[in-house]
Amino acid sequence: MPTPNDTPAANLVKDAIGLGPAPTRAREAAVAVTTGVLAAVVLAALQPAVLFIAIASTAVVVNLAIRWIIGTRKWGSR
């Protein structure tokens, strides 16, 4: 759980590595964008086979979609 003294970067890292979705829709969107950018940079730097890129990209998208679906249920209950 973030504290008022945490920096925005610390909150983003906590939200990104957490098993569940971020506390708010905006923070989850920030996690999705930064995760996508980070994955693209890593895959571009490593230049793996196309099949690996497809599998890794699919895994990232599925993970973020599941987090978003779970979060939508949680965010709507507040």
Jmol script that loads the backbone (N, CA, C; Angstrom):
load data "model"
ATOM      1  N   MET A   1       0.841  -1.176   0.000  1.00  0.00           N
ATOM      2  CA  MET A   1       0.000   0.000   0.000  1.00  0.00           C
ATOM      3  C   MET A   1       0.889   1.243   0.000  1.00  0.00           C
ATOM      4  N   PRO A   2       0.678   2.151  -0.955  1.00  0.00           N
ATOM      5  CA  PRO A   2       1.494   3.359  -1.007  1.00  0.00           C
ATOM      6  C   PRO A   2       1.244   4.263   0.198  1.00  0.00           C
ATOM      7  N   THR A   3       2.280   4.951   0.584  1.00  0.00           N
ATOM      8  CA  THR A   3       2.160   5.927   1.656  1.00  0.00           C
ATOM      9  C   THR A   3       2.249   7.319   1.046  1.00  0.00           C
ATOM     10  N   PRO A   4       1.797   8.342   1.760  1.00  0.00           N
ATOM     11  CA  PRO A   4       1.843   9.708   1.214  1.00  0.00           C
ATOM     12  C   PRO A   4       3.261  10.190   0.909  1.00  0.00           C
ATOM     13  N   ASN A   5       4.266   9.587   1.525  1.00  0.00           N
ATOM     14  CA  ASN A   5       5.639  10.029   1.318  1.00  0.00           C
ATOM     15  C   ASN A   5       6.318   9.350   0.135  1.00  0.00           C
ATOM     16  N   ASP A   6       5.659   8.382  -0.490  1.00  0.00           N
ATOM     17  CA  ASP A   6       6.255   7.705  -1.636  1.00  0.00           C
ATOM     18  C   ASP A   6       6.325   8.643  -2.835  1.00  0.00           C
ATOM     19  N   THR A   7       7.390   8.496  -3.618  1.00  0.00           N
ATOM     20  CA  THR A   7       7.523   9.276  -4.841  1.00  0.00           C
ATOM     21  C   THR A   7       6.637   8.661  -5.924  1.00  0.00           C
ATOM     22  N   PRO A   8       6.282   9.426  -6.943  1.00  0.00           N
ATOM     23  CA  PRO A   8       5.485   8.850  -8.032  1.00  0.00           C
ATOM     24  C   PRO A   8       6.165   7.652  -8.696  1.00  0.00           C
ATOM     25  N   ALA A   9       7.479   7.709  -8.839  1.00  0.00           N
ATOM     26  CA  ALA A   9       8.202   6.576  -9.442  1.00  0.00           C
ATOM     27  C   ALA A   9       8.107   5.337  -8.561  1.00  0.00           C
ATOM     28  N   ALA A  10       8.189   5.519  -7.264  1.00  0.00           N
ATOM     29  CA  ALA A  10       8.069   4.386  -6.346  1.00  0.00           C
ATOM     30  C   ALA A  10       6.671   3.791  -6.415  1.00  0.00           C
ATOM     31  N   ASN A  11       5.657   4.640  -6.502  1.00  0.00           N
ATOM     32  CA  ASN A  11       4.282   4.149  -6.635  1.00  0.00           C
ATOM     33  C   ASN A  11       4.099   3.372  -7.938  1.00  0.00           C
ATOM     34  N   LEU A  12       4.697   3.854  -9.027  1.00  0.00           N
ATOM     35  CA  LEU A  12       4.588   3.180 -10.313  1.00  0.00           C
ATOM     36  C   LEU A  12       5.236   1.800 -10.252  1.00  0.00           C
ATOM     37  N   VAL A  13       6.396   1.719  -9.638  1.00  0.00           N
ATOM     38  CA  VAL A  13       7.080   0.426  -9.517  1.00  0.00           C
ATOM     39  C   VAL A  13       6.259  -0.526  -8.658  1.00  0.00           C
ATOM     40  N   LYS A  14       5.720  -0.044  -7.550  1.00  0.00           N
ATOM     41  CA  LYS A  14       4.886  -0.889  -6.693  1.00  0.00           C
ATOM     42  C   LYS A  14       3.657  -1.384  -7.438  1.00  0.00           C
ATOM     43  N   ASP A  15       3.026  -0.506  -8.217  1.00  0.00           N
ATOM     44  CA  ASP A  15       1.846  -0.892  -8.981  1.00  0.00           C
ATOM     45  C   ASP A  15       2.204  -1.909 -10.065  1.00  0.00           C
ATOM     46  N   ALA A  16       3.363  -1.736 -10.685  1.00  0.00           N
ATOM     47  CA  ALA A  16       3.758  -2.614 -11.791  1.00  0.00           C
ATOM     48  C   ALA A  16       4.117  -4.015 -11.312  1.00  0.00           C
ATOM     49  N   ILE A  17       4.758  -4.125 -10.155  1.00  0.00           N
ATOM     50  CA  ILE A  17       5.178  -5.450  -9.700  1.00  0.00           C
ATOM     51  C   ILE A  17       4.140  -6.134  -8.835  1.00  0.00           C
ATOM     52  N   GLY A  18       3.076  -5.423  -8.493  1.00  0.00           N
ATOM     53  CA  GLY A  18       2.015  -6.031  -7.694  1.00  0.00           C
ATOM     54  C   GLY A  18       1.274  -7.101  -8.479  1.00  0.00           C
ATOM     55  N   LEU A  19       0.751  -8.090  -7.775  1.00  0.00           N
ATOM     56  CA  LEU A  19       0.004  -9.151  -8.452  1.00  0.00           C
ATOM     57  C   LEU A  19      -1.337  -8.670  -8.957  1.00  0.00           C
ATOM     58  N   GLY A  20      -1.963  -7.778  -8.229  1.00  0.00           N
ATOM     59  CA  GLY A  20      -3.265  -7.269  -8.637  1.00  0.00           C
ATOM     60  C   GLY A  20      -3.139  -5.937  -9.348  1.00  0.00           C
ATOM     61  N   PRO A  21      -4.283  -5.393  -9.743  1.00  0.00           N
ATOM     62  CA  PRO A  21      -4.264  -4.101 -10.439  1.00  0.00           C
ATOM     63  C   PRO A  21      -3.952  -2.944  -9.494  1.00  0.00           C
ATOM     64  N   ALA A  22      -3.600  -1.822 -10.096  1.00  0.00           N
ATOM     65  CA  ALA A  22      -3.334  -0.604  -9.328  1.00  0.00           C
ATOM     66  C   ALA A  22      -4.634  -0.104  -8.700  1.00  0.00           C
ATOM     67  N   PRO A  23      -4.536   0.743  -7.674  1.00  0.00           N
ATOM     68  CA  PRO A  23      -5.743   1.217  -6.982  1.00  0.00           C
ATOM     69  C   PRO A  23      -6.691   2.061  -7.839  1.00  0.00           C
ATOM     70  N   THR A  24      -6.182   2.723  -8.854  1.00  0.00           N
ATOM     71  CA  THR A  24      -7.042   3.561  -9.698  1.00  0.00           C
ATOM     72  C   THR A  24      -6.830   3.221 -11.166  1.00  0.00           C
ATOM     73  N   ARG A  25      -7.820   3.590 -11.971  1.00  0.00           N
ATOM     74  CA  ARG A  25      -7.766   3.330 -13.414  1.00  0.00           C
ATOM     75  C   ARG A  25      -6.580   4.074 -14.055  1.00  0.00           C
ATOM     76  N   ALA A  26      -6.334   5.300 -13.640  1.00  0.00           N
ATOM     77  CA  ALA A  26      -5.246   6.093 -14.222  1.00  0.00           C
ATOM     78  C   ALA A  26      -3.885   5.473 -13.906  1.00  0.00           C
ATOM     79  N   ARG A  27      -3.728   4.998 -12.694  1.00  0.00           N
ATOM     80  CA  ARG A  27      -2.449   4.376 -12.334  1.00  0.00           C
ATOM     81  C   ARG A  27      -2.246   3.065 -13.076  1.00  0.00           C
ATOM     82  N   GLU A  28      -3.307   2.313 -13.302  1.00  0.00           N
ATOM     83  CA  GLU A  28      -3.190   1.070 -14.065  1.00  0.00           C
ATOM     84  C   GLU A  28      -2.865   1.383 -15.526  1.00  0.00           C
ATOM     85  N   ALA A  29      -3.433   2.451 -16.055  1.00  0.00           N
ATOM     86  CA  ALA A  29      -3.117   2.859 -17.426  1.00  0.00           C
ATOM     87  C   ALA A  29      -1.642   3.251 -17.531  1.00  0.00           C
ATOM     88  N   ALA A  30      -1.124   3.940 -16.522  1.00  0.00           N
ATOM     89  CA  ALA A  30       0.295   4.302 -16.513  1.00  0.00           C
ATOM     90  C   ALA A  30       1.169   3.053 -16.463  1.00  0.00           C
ATOM     91  N   VAL A  31       0.749   2.062 -15.687  1.00  0.00           N
ATOM     92  CA  VAL A  31       1.492   0.796 -15.624  1.00  0.00           C
ATOM     93  C   VAL A  31       1.477   0.118 -16.992  1.00  0.00           C
ATOM     94  N   ALA A  32       0.338   0.111 -17.654  1.00  0.00           N
ATOM     95  CA  ALA A  32       0.225  -0.535 -18.964  1.00  0.00           C
ATOM     96  C   ALA A  32       1.121   0.145 -19.998  1.00  0.00           C
ATOM     97  N   VAL A  33       1.115   1.465 -19.998  1.00  0.00           N
ATOM     98  CA  VAL A  33       1.937   2.204 -20.964  1.00  0.00           C
ATOM     99  C   VAL A  33       3.423   1.971 -20.701  1.00  0.00           C
ATOM    100  N   THR A  34       3.853   2.100 -19.461  1.00  0.00           N
ATOM    101  CA  THR A  34       5.279   1.922 -19.168  1.00  0.00           C
ATOM    102  C   THR A  34       5.724   0.477 -19.383  1.00  0.00           C
ATOM    103  N   THR A  35       4.858  -0.483 -19.093  1.00  0.00           N
ATOM    104  CA  THR A  35       5.200  -1.880 -19.340  1.00  0.00           C
ATOM    105  C   THR A  35       5.347  -2.134 -20.830  1.00  0.00           C
ATOM    106  N   GLY A  36       4.442  -1.582 -21.625  1.00  0.00           N
ATOM    107  CA  GLY A  36       4.536  -1.732 -23.075  1.00  0.00           C
ATOM    108  C   GLY A  36       5.800  -1.110 -23.640  1.00  0.00           C
ATOM    109  N   VAL A  37       6.127   0.082 -23.176  1.00  0.00           N
ATOM    110  CA  VAL A  37       7.341   0.757 -23.649  1.00  0.00           C
ATOM    111  C   VAL A  37       8.582  -0.028 -23.221  1.00  0.00           C
ATOM    112  N   LEU A  38       8.614  -0.468 -21.982  1.00  0.00           N
ATOM    113  CA  LEU A  38       9.757  -1.241 -21.501  1.00  0.00           C
ATOM    114  C   LEU A  38       9.920  -2.546 -22.273  1.00  0.00           C
ATOM    115  N   ALA A  39       8.818  -3.243 -22.532  1.00  0.00           N
ATOM    116  CA  ALA A  39       8.888  -4.487 -23.296  1.00  0.00           C
ATOM    117  C   ALA A  39       9.393  -4.224 -24.713  1.00  0.00           C
ATOM    118  N   ALA A  40       8.919  -3.155 -25.334  1.00  0.00           N
ATOM    119  CA  ALA A  40       9.363  -2.819 -26.687  1.00  0.00           C
ATOM    120  C   ALA A  40      10.855  -2.499 -26.721  1.00  0.00           C
ATOM    121  N   VAL A  41      11.331  -1.752 -25.737  1.00  0.00           N
ATOM    122  CA  VAL A  41      12.753  -1.402 -25.689  1.00  0.00           C
ATOM    123  C   VAL A  41      13.611  -2.654 -25.487  1.00  0.00           C
ATOM    124  N   VAL A  42      13.203  -3.524 -24.573  1.00  0.00           N
ATOM    125  CA  VAL A  42      13.979  -4.741 -24.320  1.00  0.00           C
ATOM    126  C   VAL A  42      13.991  -5.643 -25.554  1.00  0.00           C
ATOM    127  N   LEU A  43      12.825  -5.822 -26.170  1.00  0.00           N
ATOM    128  CA  LEU A  43      12.780  -6.676 -27.362  1.00  0.00           C
ATOM    129  C   LEU A  43      13.555  -6.066 -28.531  1.00  0.00           C
ATOM    130  N   ALA A  44      13.531  -4.762 -28.662  1.00  0.00           N
ATOM    131  CA  ALA A  44      14.303  -4.112 -29.728  1.00  0.00           C
ATOM    132  C   ALA A  44      15.800  -4.230 -29.474  1.00  0.00           C
ATOM    133  N   ALA A  45      16.202  -4.140 -28.218  1.00  0.00           N
ATOM    134  CA  ALA A  45      17.625  -4.226 -27.893  1.00  0.00           C
ATOM    135  C   ALA A  45      18.157  -5.656 -28.060  1.00  0.00           C
ATOM    136  N   LEU A  46      17.352  -6.627 -27.667  1.00  0.00           N
ATOM    137  CA  LEU A  46      17.807  -8.024 -27.747  1.00  0.00           C
ATOM    138  C   LEU A  46      17.645  -8.627 -29.138  1.00  0.00           C
ATOM    139  N   GLN A  47      16.705  -8.150 -29.918  1.00  0.00           N
ATOM    140  CA  GLN A  47      16.396  -8.630 -31.261  1.00  0.00           C
ATOM    141  C   GLN A  47      16.287 -10.153 -31.320  1.00  0.00           C
ATOM    142  N   PRO A  48      15.360 -10.719 -30.534  1.00  0.00           N
ATOM    143  CA  PRO A  48      15.180 -12.168 -30.579  1.00  0.00           C
ATOM    144  C   PRO A  48      14.395 -12.585 -31.835  1.00  0.00           C
ATOM    145  N   ALA A  49      14.173 -13.883 -31.962  1.00  0.00           N
ATOM    146  CA  ALA A  49      13.416 -14.408 -33.103  1.00  0.00           C
ATOM    147  C   ALA A  49      11.985 -13.871 -33.083  1.00  0.00           C
ATOM    148  N   VAL A  50      11.377 -13.826 -34.261  1.00  0.00           N
ATOM    149  CA  VAL A  50      10.030 -13.277 -34.395  1.00  0.00           C
ATOM    150  C   VAL A  50       9.035 -14.074 -33.555  1.00  0.00           C
ATOM    151  N   LEU A  51       9.187 -15.384 -33.497  1.00  0.00           N
ATOM    152  CA  LEU A  51       8.280 -16.213 -32.709  1.00  0.00           C
ATOM    153  C   LEU A  51       8.363 -15.842 -31.226  1.00  0.00           C
ATOM    154  N   PHE A  52       9.563 -15.621 -30.724  1.00  0.00           N
ATOM    155  CA  PHE A  52       9.722 -15.218 -29.325  1.00  0.00           C
ATOM    156  C   PHE A  52       9.071 -13.864 -29.075  1.00  0.00           C
ATOM    157  N   ILE A  53       9.239 -12.939 -29.992  1.00  0.00           N
ATOM    158  CA  ILE A  53       8.618 -11.615 -29.852  1.00  0.00           C
ATOM    159  C   ILE A  53       7.103 -11.756 -29.794  1.00  0.00           C
ATOM    160  N   ALA A  54       6.541 -12.601 -30.652  1.00  0.00           N
ATOM    161  CA  ALA A  54       5.090 -12.798 -30.671  1.00  0.00           C
ATOM    162  C   ALA A  54       4.609 -13.409 -29.366  1.00  0.00           C
ATOM    163  N   ILE A  55       5.316 -14.405 -28.858  1.00  0.00           N
ATOM    164  CA  ILE A  55       4.917 -15.055 -27.606  1.00  0.00           C
ATOM    165  C   ILE A  55       5.050 -14.092 -26.429  1.00  0.00           C
ATOM    166  N   ALA A  56       6.156 -13.368 -26.359  1.00  0.00           N
ATOM    167  CA  ALA A  56       6.376 -12.431 -25.254  1.00  0.00           C
ATOM    168  C   ALA A  56       5.356 -11.293 -25.288  1.00  0.00           C
ATOM    169  N   SER A  57       5.077 -10.769 -26.461  1.00  0.00           N
ATOM    170  CA  SER A  57       4.103  -9.680 -26.584  1.00  0.00           C
ATOM    171  C   SER A  57       2.710 -10.148 -26.189  1.00  0.00           C
ATOM    172  N   THR A  58       2.352 -11.356 -26.607  1.00  0.00           N
ATOM    173  CA  THR A  58       1.051 -11.911 -26.236  1.00  0.00           C
ATOM    174  C   THR A  58       0.943 -12.091 -24.732  1.00  0.00           C
ATOM    175  N   ALA A  59       2.014 -12.576 -24.106  1.00  0.00           N
ATOM    176  CA  ALA A  59       2.000 -12.776 -22.651  1.00  0.00           C
ATOM    177  C   ALA A  59       1.814 -11.450 -21.918  1.00  0.00           C
ATOM    178  N   VAL A  60       2.499 -10.415 -22.377  1.00  0.00           N
ATOM    179  CA  VAL A  60       2.376  -9.102 -21.744  1.00  0.00           C
ATOM    180  C   VAL A  60       0.958  -8.561 -21.904  1.00  0.00           C
ATOM    181  N   VAL A  61       0.411  -8.668 -23.101  1.00  0.00           N
ATOM    182  CA  VAL A  61      -0.937  -8.153 -23.355  1.00  0.00           C
ATOM    183  C   VAL A  61      -1.977  -8.912 -22.526  1.00  0.00           C
ATOM    184  N   VAL A  62      -1.858 -10.233 -22.456  1.00  0.00           N
ATOM    185  CA  VAL A  62      -2.810 -11.026 -21.676  1.00  0.00           C
ATOM    186  C   VAL A  62      -2.718 -10.656 -20.200  1.00  0.00           C
ATOM    187  N   ASN A  63      -1.506 -10.518 -19.692  1.00  0.00           N
ATOM    188  CA  ASN A  63      -1.321 -10.139 -18.286  1.00  0.00           C
ATOM    189  C   ASN A  63      -1.964  -8.785 -17.998  1.00  0.00           C
ATOM    190  N   LEU A  64      -1.723  -7.805 -18.849  1.00  0.00           N
ATOM    191  CA  LEU A  64      -2.297  -6.472 -18.635  1.00  0.00           C
ATOM    192  C   LEU A  64      -3.817  -6.485 -18.794  1.00  0.00           C
ATOM    193  N   ALA A  65      -4.322  -7.299 -19.713  1.00  0.00           N
ATOM    194  CA  ALA A  65      -5.780  -7.383 -19.897  1.00  0.00           C
ATOM    195  C   ALA A  65      -6.448  -7.990 -18.663  1.00  0.00           C
ATOM    196  N   ILE A  66      -5.847  -9.020 -18.110  1.00  0.00           N
ATOM    197  CA  ILE A  66      -6.407  -9.635 -16.903  1.00  0.00           C
ATOM    198  C   ILE A  66      -6.383  -8.648 -15.748  1.00  0.00           C
ATOM    199  N   ARG A  67      -5.276  -7.931 -15.587  1.00  0.00           N
ATOM    200  CA  ARG A  67      -5.191  -6.916 -14.526  1.00  0.00           C
ATOM    201  C   ARG A  67      -6.269  -5.855 -14.717  1.00  0.00           C
ATOM    202  N   TRP A  68      -6.487  -5.426 -15.965  1.00  0.00           N
ATOM    203  CA  TRP A  68      -7.482  -4.392 -16.251  1.00  0.00           C
ATOM    204  C   TRP A  68      -8.892  -4.898 -15.937  1.00  0.00           C
ATOM    205  N   ILE A  69      -9.192  -6.137 -16.310  1.00  0.00           N
ATOM    206  CA  ILE A  69     -10.521  -6.702 -16.054  1.00  0.00           C
ATOM    207  C   ILE A  69     -10.780  -6.799 -14.555  1.00  0.00           C
ATOM    208  N   ILE A  70      -9.807  -7.289 -13.832  1.00  0.00           N
ATOM    209  CA  ILE A  70      -9.951  -7.379 -12.370  1.00  0.00           C
ATOM    210  C   ILE A  70     -10.091  -5.984 -11.771  1.00  0.00           C
ATOM    211  N   GLY A  71      -9.295  -5.061 -12.246  1.00  0.00           N
ATOM    212  CA  GLY A  71      -9.352  -3.689 -11.745  1.00  0.00           C
ATOM    213  C   GLY A  71     -10.678  -3.014 -12.032  1.00  0.00           C
ATOM    214  N   THR A  72     -11.252  -3.273 -13.209  1.00  0.00           N
ATOM    215  CA  THR A  72     -12.533  -2.670 -13.559  1.00  0.00           C
ATOM    216  C   THR A  72     -13.609  -3.060 -12.558  1.00  0.00           C
ATOM    217  N   ARG A  73     -13.584  -4.297 -12.133  1.00  0.00           N
ATOM    218  CA  ARG A  73     -14.553  -4.739 -11.122  1.00  0.00           C
ATOM    219  C   ARG A  73     -14.296  -4.032  -9.792  1.00  0.00           C
ATOM    220  N   LYS A  74     -13.018  -3.880  -9.437  1.00  0.00           N
ATOM    221  CA  LYS A  74     -12.654  -3.241  -8.160  1.00  0.00           C
ATOM    222  C   LYS A  74     -12.922  -1.735  -8.203  1.00  0.00           C
ATOM    223  N   TRP A  75     -12.556  -1.084  -9.312  1.00  0.00           N
ATOM    224  CA  TRP A  75     -12.736   0.361  -9.405  1.00  0.00           C
ATOM    225  C   TRP A  75     -14.205   0.732  -9.439  1.00  0.00           C
ATOM    226  N   GLY A  76     -15.054  -0.112 -10.009  1.00  0.00           N
ATOM    227  CA  GLY A  76     -16.478   0.174 -10.101  1.00  0.00           C
ATOM    228  C   GLY A  76     -17.203   0.050  -8.775  1.00  0.00           C
ATOM    229  N   SER A  77     -16.589  -0.643  -7.811  1.00  0.00           N
ATOM    230  CA  SER A  77     -17.260  -0.859  -6.533  1.00  0.00           C
ATOM    231  C   SER A  77     -17.033   0.275  -5.550  1.00  0.00           C
ATOM    232  N   ARG A  78     -16.245   1.259  -5.921  1.00  0.00           N
ATOM    233  CA  ARG A  78     -15.953   2.366  -5.002  1.00  0.00           C
ATOM    234  C   ARG A  78     -16.908   3.497  -5.197  1.00  0.00           C
TER     235      ARG A  78
END
end "model"
wireframe off; spacefill off
backbone 0.3
color backbone group
